[in-house]
Amino acid sequence: MSPRPSGPETRLDGPGSGPGPGPHPGSRPGSSATNTAKLRRAHRKSRNGCWECKRRHIKCDETRPKCSNCSVSERDCSFPHSTSASAPTPAATPTPNQASATTPAATSVNSPCRSPADSTSSSGALYPAPQNLLPSSLYAPRGIPVVDDATPPTLPSFNEFFAGSPSSSLPDSLPQPSFTAKHLVLFHHAQTSMVYTTYFMSPAINIALEWAQEAPYAMDQVLALAADHLALQWPENANAHRRDATELQTRALMWFNRDTQDIANQDNDRIVIPRFLFASLLSIHIIYETFAYYRGSYHAFIDRFIECTHLHRGVRTVISDSYELIVETSLRPFIINVRLASESGYAGSECAELERLIDNSDLAPATIAACKSACQSVQWAFNLHANLPSDDHIHAVTALPVLLTAEYVDALRKHRPEALLVLAYYGVLVHRCRNSWIVGDAGAAVIRLIADYLGTFWAEPLRWPLEVLSTEQG
């Protein structure tokens, strides 16, 4: 276990800050609506306020990188580009309550944790869908289910999310990335203590270090993941580590956006490797956050999972052009290992009964097709899990979200029981990877959330997932 970070805290302010998914410790059910009503009655115009306060017609205190209203209500906060040239308002030193309003509660993935209020809307996405990322689960053009979305992603691009306006409005100059002594502690922790899989983390860290000057977003994402891992190991400092993780991820996204603009009309083969690595690590990180901090209530989890799938649909892109470049890096053993597992002839039957139930449902034909496609993707992930070495099983979990179509996500948003059953079966797969710190015991939590929501009418289709929780323990 690596030592806890020490030394002065570094704030990495930029045009937007990642949201803190944890709840405010003093919040009560229903209090959000009351507070909003009071704020609206006292509303005065704020010319330089953030986009979210303008949309809600409330007074913004213009604190950067995240105003007080957005911090308390756990909303995305970004400011209009026209105000970015002015000197940012210095953020006041946070009190313990304010700090906890922007960071998750200090809880382990392996224990029940609090979630944001159920009123969190999937339309107000916390993480936008990047358009040029390579998924962490697609390592070859073969052996992967084909995904063909009829509907494009509806979330804004990274640039729109962080700049609050079209991508061309990103500031011309971003602060030069710097790495402090605290970042060295995080880097050491990533090297020595942050276990992920057999062939991935060590070469990933080496690649990030190699590209730290030219593509610093890859290193920032490594450090962000390490900070969240430290939050698990040192719960007494979890808020500080979560804040570090959010700031590093925000800085990484800003630099990735600028890099995307710079290479838009150029040959990007030169830096496809750090971009692929960044996408892979971001994918892992978002899955971790989804299962760690949003499983406390059914609606909070479903909304967040929908946002997670939007991001993974955004990272899905054509891999064939860059595959030959990536496979020649130090990630080759990892890529080949996953590719061979995905191409194995083994085919399980975990989802056979569920697929028959979907076929015989009274859903519209398009919804049946979407849920059936998702069911088949879950079965593919079960097969991948069976063919991978035990230390690499977590790849089956991280591979699934990128394969879910827009039509299935729409059915999930409407809480169609058949779509929820598919997610419950995915929960079984997550449960079988519970030894990984990325998911912990979140699989059991997800299955029970869905079972409680659907009730006794759907008890029979849920019998197998619930039996797995009883028979597969430890």
C-alpha positions as CSV (number, residue, x, y, z in Angstrom):
1,M,0.0,0.0,0.0
2,S,1.5,3.3,-0.9
3,P,1.7,6.2,1.5
4,R,-1.0,8.8,1.7
5,P,-0.4,11.9,-0.4
6,S,0.9,14.9,1.6
7,G,1.9,18.4,0.8
8,P,0.0,21.5,-0.4
9,E,-3.2,20.9,-2.3
10,T,-3.2,21.9,-6.0
11,R,-6.3,23.2,-7.5
12,L,-6.5,22.8,-11.3
13,D,-9.0,25.3,-12.3
14,G,-10.4,25.2,-15.9
15,P,-13.5,26.0,-17.9
16,G,-15.7,23.5,-16.0
17,S,-15.2,21.0,-13.3
18,G,-16.3,17.4,-13.1
19,P,-19.3,16.9,-10.9
20,G,-19.0,15.4,-7.4
21,P,-21.5,12.6,-7.5
22,G,-21.9,12.2,-3.7
23,P,-24.8,13.7,-1.9
24,H,-24.8,16.7,0.4
25,P,-24.7,15.2,3.9
26,G,-27.4,17.6,5.1
27,S,-29.8,17.0,2.3
28,R,-33.3,15.6,2.9
29,P,-35.7,14.0,0.4
30,G,-37.8,16.7,-1.2
31,S,-35.5,19.6,0.0
32,S,-34.1,20.2,-3.4
33,A,-37.5,21.4,-4.8
34,T,-38.1,23.6,-1.8
35,N,-34.7,25.3,-2.1
36,T,-35.1,25.8,-5.8
37,A,-38.5,27.5,-5.3
38,K,-36.9,29.8,-2.7
39,L,-34.1,30.7,-5.0
40,R,-36.5,31.4,-7.8
41,R,-38.5,33.8,-5.7
42,A,-35.3,35.7,-4.9
43,H,-33.9,35.6,-8.4
44,R,-31.9,38.5,-9.8
45,K,-30.2,38.6,-13.2
46,S,-26.6,37.4,-13.3
47,R,-25.0,38.5,-16.5
48,N,-21.8,36.4,-16.1
49,G,-23.4,33.4,-14.3
50,C,-23.0,29.8,-15.4
51,W,-25.2,28.1,-18.0
52,E,-27.0,25.9,-15.5
53,C,-28.0,28.8,-13.3
54,K,-29.2,30.7,-16.4
55,R,-31.3,27.7,-17.4
56,R,-32.8,27.4,-14.0
57,H,-33.4,31.2,-13.7
58,I,-31.5,31.5,-10.4
59,K,-28.8,33.9,-9.1
60,C,-25.3,32.5,-9.7
61,D,-22.5,33.5,-7.4
62,E,-20.0,33.0,-10.3
63,T,-17.6,31.0,-8.1
64,R,-15.2,29.0,-10.4
65,P,-14.7,26.3,-11.4
66,K,-18.1,25.4,-9.9
67,C,-20.7,27.8,-8.4
68,S,-22.3,27.2,-5.1
69,N,-25.7,26.4,-6.6
70,C,-24.3,23.7,-8.9
71,S,-22.2,22.3,-6.0
72,V,-25.1,22.0,-3.7
73,S,-27.5,20.6,-6.3
74,E,-24.8,18.3,-7.8
75,R,-25.2,19.7,-11.3
76,D,-22.8,20.3,-14.2
77,C,-21.3,23.8,-14.1
78,S,-19.8,25.6,-17.1
79,F,-19.5,29.3,-17.9
80,P,-20.1,31.1,-21.2
81,H,-17.0,31.7,-23.2
82,S,-17.5,35.4,-23.3
83,T,-16.8,35.5,-19.6
84,S,-13.7,33.3,-19.6
85,A,-11.4,36.1,-20.5
86,S,-12.2,37.9,-17.3
87,A,-10.3,37.0,-14.1
88,P,-12.0,34.0,-12.5
89,T,-13.7,34.5,-9.2
90,P,-11.5,32.9,-6.5
91,A,-13.2,30.1,-4.8
92,A,-13.7,30.5,-1.1
93,T,-12.0,27.9,1.1
94,P,-14.6,25.1,1.4
95,T,-16.0,24.2,4.7
96,P,-16.3,20.4,5.4
97,N,-20.0,20.5,4.4
98,Q,-19.1,22.3,1.1
99,A,-16.4,19.9,0.4
100,S,-18.6,17.0,0.8
101,A,-21.2,18.5,-1.4
102,T,-18.9,18.2,-4.4
103,T,-17.3,14.8,-3.6
104,P,-18.8,11.5,-2.8
105,A,-19.1,10.2,0.6
106,A,-16.1,8.4,1.9
107,T,-17.4,4.9,1.4
108,S,-15.9,1.8,-0.1
109,V,-17.1,0.2,-3.3
110,N,-17.5,-2.9,-1.2
111,S,-20.1,-1.4,1.2
112,P,-23.5,0.3,0.6
113,C,-23.0,3.9,-0.3
114,R,-25.2,7.0,-0.6
115,S,-26.3,8.2,-3.9
116,P,-27.4,11.5,-5.5
117,A,-31.0,12.4,-5.2
118,D,-33.4,10.4,-7.3
119,S,-34.4,13.5,-9.2
120,T,-31.1,13.4,-11.1
121,S,-32.0,13.5,-14.7
122,S,-30.4,11.5,-17.4
123,S,-30.8,14.4,-19.8
124,G,-28.4,16.5,-17.7
125,A,-25.5,14.2,-18.4
126,L,-22.4,14.3,-16.2
127,Y,-20.1,13.0,-18.9
128,P,-20.6,13.9,-22.5
129,A,-20.0,11.5,-25.4
130,P,-16.6,12.0,-27.0
131,Q,-16.5,11.6,-30.7
132,N,-13.0,10.5,-31.4
133,L,-12.2,8.0,-28.6
134,L,-11.3,4.4,-29.1
135,P,-13.1,1.9,-26.7
136,S,-11.3,-0.1,-24.2
137,S,-13.2,-3.2,-25.1
138,L,-12.8,-3.3,-28.9
139,Y,-9.3,-4.6,-29.7
140,A,-9.9,-6.2,-33.0
141,P,-12.3,-6.0,-35.9
142,R,-13.3,-9.7,-35.3
143,G,-15.1,-11.5,-32.6
144,I,-17.1,-8.4,-31.5
145,P,-20.8,-8.1,-31.8
146,V,-21.7,-5.5,-34.5
147,V,-23.5,-2.4,-33.2
148,D,-25.5,-0.3,-35.5
149,D,-27.3,2.6,-33.9
150,A,-30.1,4.2,-35.8
151,T,-30.0,7.2,-33.4
152,P,-26.8,9.2,-32.9
153,P,-25.6,10.1,-29.4
154,T,-27.7,12.9,-27.9
155,L,-25.2,14.2,-25.3
156,P,-23.0,17.2,-26.2
157,S,-19.4,16.7,-27.3
158,F,-16.6,17.2,-24.8
159,N,-16.0,20.7,-26.1
160,E,-19.7,21.7,-25.8
161,F,-19.8,20.3,-22.3
162,F,-16.7,22.0,-20.9
163,A,-16.9,25.3,-22.9
164,G,-20.6,25.7,-22.6
165,S,-20.7,26.5,-26.3
166,P,-19.6,25.1,-29.7
167,S,-16.2,23.4,-29.8
168,S,-14.6,26.4,-31.6
169,S,-15.0,28.5,-28.5
170,L,-12.4,26.6,-26.4
171,P,-9.9,29.1,-25.1
172,D,-6.9,29.6,-27.4
173,S,-4.5,28.9,-24.6
174,L,-4.9,26.4,-21.8
175,P,-2.6,26.4,-18.8
176,Q,0.5,24.4,-19.4
177,P,0.1,21.0,-17.6
178,S,2.3,20.7,-14.6
179,F,2.9,17.7,-12.3
180,T,3.6,18.4,-8.6
181,A,5.0,16.3,-5.7
182,K,1.4,15.2,-5.0
183,H,1.2,13.9,-8.5
184,L,4.4,11.9,-8.0
185,V,2.8,10.2,-5.0
186,L,-0.2,9.3,-7.2
187,F,2.1,8.0,-9.9
188,H,4.0,5.9,-7.4
189,H,0.7,4.5,-6.1
190,A,-0.4,3.6,-9.7
191,Q,2.9,1.8,-10.3
192,T,3.0,-0.2,-7.1
193,S,-0.5,-0.6,-5.7
194,M,-3.2,-0.1,-8.4
195,V,-3.8,-3.6,-9.6
196,Y,-6.1,-3.9,-12.6
197,T,-5.3,-6.8,-14.9
198,T,-2.3,-9.0,-15.8
199,Y,-1.1,-7.2,-19.0
200,F,-2.7,-3.8,-18.9
201,M,-1.7,-1.4,-16.1
202,S,2.1,-1.6,-16.2
203,P,2.4,-0.9,-20.0
204,A,-0.3,1.7,-19.8
205,I,1.6,3.6,-17.1
206,N,4.8,3.4,-19.2
207,I,3.0,4.7,-22.3
208,A,1.4,7.6,-20.3
209,L,4.9,8.5,-19.0
210,E,6.4,8.4,-22.5
211,W,3.7,10.8,-23.8
212,A,3.4,13.0,-20.7
213,Q,4.9,16.0,-22.5
214,E,3.1,15.8,-25.8
215,A,-0.2,14.2,-24.7
216,P,-0.5,15.0,-21.0
217,Y,-4.2,13.9,-20.9
218,A,-3.2,10.2,-20.7
219,M,-1.0,10.8,-17.6
220,D,-3.7,12.9,-16.0
221,Q,-6.2,10.1,-16.5
222,V,-3.8,7.6,-14.9
223,L,-3.4,9.9,-11.9
224,A,-7.1,10.5,-11.7
225,L,-7.7,6.7,-11.5
226,A,-5.0,6.4,-8.9
227,A,-6.5,9.1,-6.8
228,D,-9.9,7.3,-6.7
229,H,-8.1,4.0,-5.8
230,L,-6.4,5.9,-2.9
231,A,-9.8,7.1,-1.8
232,L,-10.8,3.5,-1.3
233,Q,-7.7,2.6,0.7
234,W,-7.7,5.8,2.8
235,P,-11.4,6.5,3.5
236,E,-10.5,9.2,6.1
237,N,-9.0,11.3,3.2
238,A,-11.5,10.1,0.6
239,N,-12.9,13.6,-0.1
240,A,-9.5,15.1,-0.8
241,H,-8.6,12.2,-3.1
242,R,-11.9,12.4,-4.9
243,R,-11.4,16.1,-5.4
244,D,-7.9,15.3,-6.9
245,A,-9.5,12.7,-9.2
246,T,-12.1,15.1,-10.4
247,E,-9.6,17.9,-11.1
248,L,-7.2,15.6,-12.9
249,Q,-10.0,14.2,-15.1
250,T,-11.3,17.6,-15.9
251,R,-7.8,18.8,-17.0
252,A,-7.3,15.6,-19.0
253,L,-10.6,16.2,-20.8
254,M,-9.7,19.8,-21.6
255,W,-6.4,18.8,-23.1
256,F,-7.9,16.0,-25.0
257,N,-10.4,18.4,-26.5
258,R,-7.7,20.8,-27.6
259,D,-5.7,17.9,-29.0
260,T,-8.8,16.8,-31.0
261,Q,-9.1,20.3,-32.5
262,D,-5.4,20.4,-33.4
263,I,-5.5,17.1,-35.3
264,A,-8.9,17.5,-36.8
265,N,-7.5,18.1,-40.3
266,Q,-4.3,16.2,-39.9
267,D,-3.0,12.6,-39.9
268,N,-3.6,11.5,-36.3
269,D,-1.7,8.2,-36.6
270,R,1.2,9.8,-34.6
271,I,-0.8,10.2,-31.4
272,V,-3.4,7.4,-31.7
273,I,-1.6,5.5,-29.0
274,P,-2.1,8.0,-26.1
275,R,-5.6,8.7,-27.4
276,F,-6.5,5.1,-27.3
277,L,-5.0,4.8,-23.8
278,F,-6.9,7.8,-22.5
279,A,-10.1,6.4,-23.8
280,S,-9.5,3.0,-22.2
281,L,-8.7,4.5,-18.8
282,L,-11.6,7.0,-19.0
283,S,-13.9,4.1,-19.8
284,I,-12.7,2.2,-16.7
285,H,-12.9,5.2,-14.5
286,I,-16.5,6.1,-15.5
287,I,-17.6,2.5,-14.9
288,Y,-15.9,2.6,-11.4
289,E,-17.7,5.8,-10.5
290,T,-21.0,4.5,-11.7
291,F,-20.9,1.4,-9.6
292,A,-19.2,3.1,-6.6
293,Y,-21.3,6.2,-6.1
294,Y,-24.7,5.7,-7.8
295,R,-26.0,2.4,-6.6
296,G,-27.8,3.7,-3.5
297,S,-31.1,4.1,-5.2
298,Y,-32.8,2.7,-8.3
299,H,-33.5,5.9,-10.2
300,A,-30.0,7.4,-9.4
301,F,-28.3,4.3,-10.7
302,I,-30.4,4.0,-13.9
303,D,-29.9,7.7,-14.8
304,R,-26.2,7.4,-14.2
305,F,-25.9,4.1,-16.1
306,I,-27.7,5.7,-19.1
307,E,-25.1,8.5,-19.0
308,C,-22.4,5.9,-18.8
309,T,-23.7,4.1,-22.0
310,H,-23.8,7.5,-23.8
311,L,-20.1,8.0,-23.1
312,H,-19.3,4.5,-24.2
313,R,-21.3,4.9,-27.4
314,G,-19.3,8.0,-28.0
315,V,-16.0,6.2,-27.6
316,R,-17.1,3.5,-30.1
317,T,-15.5,4.2,-33.4
318,V,-13.8,2.4,-36.3
319,I,-10.8,0.5,-34.9
320,S,-9.4,-1.1,-38.0
321,D,-7.4,1.9,-39.1
322,S,-5.5,2.2,-35.8
323,Y,-5.5,-1.5,-34.7
324,E,-2.2,-2.3,-36.4
325,L,-0.5,0.6,-34.6
326,I,-1.9,-0.2,-31.2
327,V,-1.1,-3.9,-31.4
328,E,2.6,-3.1,-32.0
329,T,2.9,-1.2,-28.6
330,S,3.7,-2.7,-25.2
331,L,-0.1,-3.3,-24.9
332,R,0.2,-6.1,-27.4
333,P,0.0,-9.0,-24.9
334,F,-3.2,-7.5,-23.4
335,I,-4.8,-6.8,-26.7
336,I,-4.0,-10.3,-28.1
337,N,-5.2,-11.9,-24.9
338,V,-8.6,-10.2,-25.1
339,R,-8.9,-10.8,-28.8
340,L,-8.3,-14.5,-28.6
341,A,-10.9,-14.8,-25.8
342,S,-13.5,-12.9,-27.8
343,E,-12.9,-15.2,-30.8
344,S,-13.1,-18.5,-28.9
345,G,-15.8,-20.9,-30.0
346,Y,-17.2,-21.3,-26.5
347,A,-20.8,-20.2,-26.2
348,G,-22.6,-20.3,-22.9
349,S,-26.4,-20.2,-22.3
350,E,-26.8,-17.9,-19.3
351,C,-29.1,-15.6,-21.3
352,A,-31.1,-18.2,-23.3
353,E,-34.2,-18.1,-21.2
354,L,-34.1,-14.3,-21.1
355,E,-33.8,-14.1,-24.9
356,R,-36.9,-16.3,-25.3
357,L,-38.8,-14.1,-22.8
358,I,-38.0,-11.1,-24.9
359,D,-39.0,-12.8,-28.1
360,N,-42.4,-13.6,-26.6
361,S,-43.0,-10.2,-25.1
362,D,-45.7,-7.7,-26.2
363,L,-43.2,-4.9,-26.8
364,A,-43.1,-3.1,-30.1
365,P,-40.9,-5.0,-32.7
366,A,-38.2,-2.3,-32.6
367,T,-38.0,-2.5,-28.8
368,I,-37.9,-6.3,-29.0
369,A,-35.0,-6.1,-31.4
370,A,-33.1,-3.7,-29.2
371,C,-33.6,-5.7,-26.0
372,K,-32.7,-8.9,-27.8
373,S,-29.5,-7.3,-29.2
374,A,-28.5,-6.2,-25.7
375,C,-29.3,-9.6,-24.3
376,Q,-27.0,-11.2,-27.0
377,S,-24.3,-8.7,-26.1
378,V,-24.6,-9.7,-22.4
379,Q,-24.2,-13.3,-23.5
380,W,-21.1,-12.4,-25.5
381,A,-19.7,-10.7,-22.4
382,F,-20.4,-13.9,-20.3
383,N,-18.5,-15.9,-23.0
384,L,-15.6,-13.5,-22.8
385,H,-15.5,-13.8,-19.1
386,A,-15.4,-17.6,-19.3
387,N,-12.5,-17.5,-21.8
388,L,-10.3,-15.0,-20.0
389,P,-7.9,-15.8,-17.2
390,S,-9.3,-15.1,-13.8
391,D,-7.2,-12.0,-13.2
392,D,-8.6,-10.5,-16.4
393,H,-12.3,-11.2,-15.9
394,I,-13.1,-7.5,-15.3
395,H,-12.6,-6.9,-19.0
396,A,-15.9,-8.6,-19.6
397,V,-17.6,-6.0,-17.5
398,T,-15.9,-3.0,-19.1
399,A,-16.6,-4.4,-22.6
400,L,-20.4,-4.5,-22.3
401,P,-21.5,-0.8,-22.2
402,V,-19.8,0.1,-25.5
403,L,-22.0,-2.5,-27.2
404,L,-25.4,-1.2,-26.1
405,T,-27.4,0.5,-28.8
406,A,-29.3,3.8,-28.6
407,E,-32.6,1.9,-29.0
408,Y,-31.9,-0.3,-26.0
409,V,-30.8,2.7,-23.9
410,D,-34.1,4.4,-24.8
411,A,-36.0,1.3,-23.6
412,L,-34.0,1.4,-20.4
413,R,-34.8,5.1,-19.9
414,K,-38.5,4.2,-20.2
415,H,-37.9,1.5,-17.5
416,R,-39.2,-1.3,-19.8
417,P,-39.1,-4.4,-17.6
418,E,-37.4,-6.5,-20.4
419,A,-34.6,-3.9,-20.6
420,L,-34.2,-3.9,-16.9
421,L,-34.0,-7.7,-16.9
422,V,-31.1,-7.5,-19.4
423,L,-29.4,-5.1,-16.9
424,A,-30.0,-7.5,-14.0
425,Y,-28.3,-10.3,-16.0
426,Y,-25.4,-8.0,-16.6
427,G,-25.4,-7.6,-12.8
428,V,-24.7,-11.3,-12.5
429,L,-21.6,-10.8,-14.6
430,V,-20.6,-7.8,-12.4
431,H,-21.1,-10.0,-9.3
432,R,-18.8,-12.6,-10.7
433,C,-16.1,-9.9,-11.0
434,R,-16.6,-8.7,-7.4
435,N,-12.9,-9.3,-6.5
436,S,-12.0,-6.4,-8.7
437,W,-11.8,-3.0,-7.0
438,I,-13.5,-1.5,-10.1
439,V,-16.9,-3.0,-9.2
440,G,-16.6,-4.6,-5.8
441,D,-20.0,-6.0,-4.7
442,A,-22.0,-3.6,-6.9
443,G,-23.4,-6.5,-9.0
444,A,-25.5,-7.7,-6.0
445,A,-26.7,-4.1,-5.3
446,V,-27.8,-3.6,-8.9
447,I,-29.7,-6.9,-9.1
448,R,-31.5,-6.1,-5.8
449,L,-32.4,-2.6,-7.0
450,I,-34.0,-4.0,-10.1
451,A,-35.8,-6.8,-8.3
452,D,-37.3,-4.4,-5.8
453,Y,-38.4,-2.0,-8.6
454,L,-40.0,-4.7,-10.7
455,G,-41.8,-6.5,-7.9
456,T,-43.3,-9.9,-7.7
457,F,-44.8,-10.0,-11.2
458,W,-41.3,-10.4,-12.6
459,A,-40.0,-12.7,-9.9
460,E,-39.7,-15.7,-12.2
461,P,-37.3,-14.1,-14.7
462,L,-35.3,-12.7,-11.8
463,R,-35.1,-16.0,-10.1
464,W,-31.7,-17.0,-11.6
465,P,-29.9,-13.7,-10.9
466,L,-31.1,-13.8,-7.3
467,E,-30.1,-17.4,-6.9
468,V,-26.6,-16.6,-8.1
469,L,-26.3,-14.1,-5.3
470,S,-27.1,-16.8,-2.8
471,T,-24.9,-19.6,-4.3
472,E,-21.9,-17.6,-5.5
473,Q,-20.5,-15.8,-2.5
474,G,-17.0,-15.1,-1.1
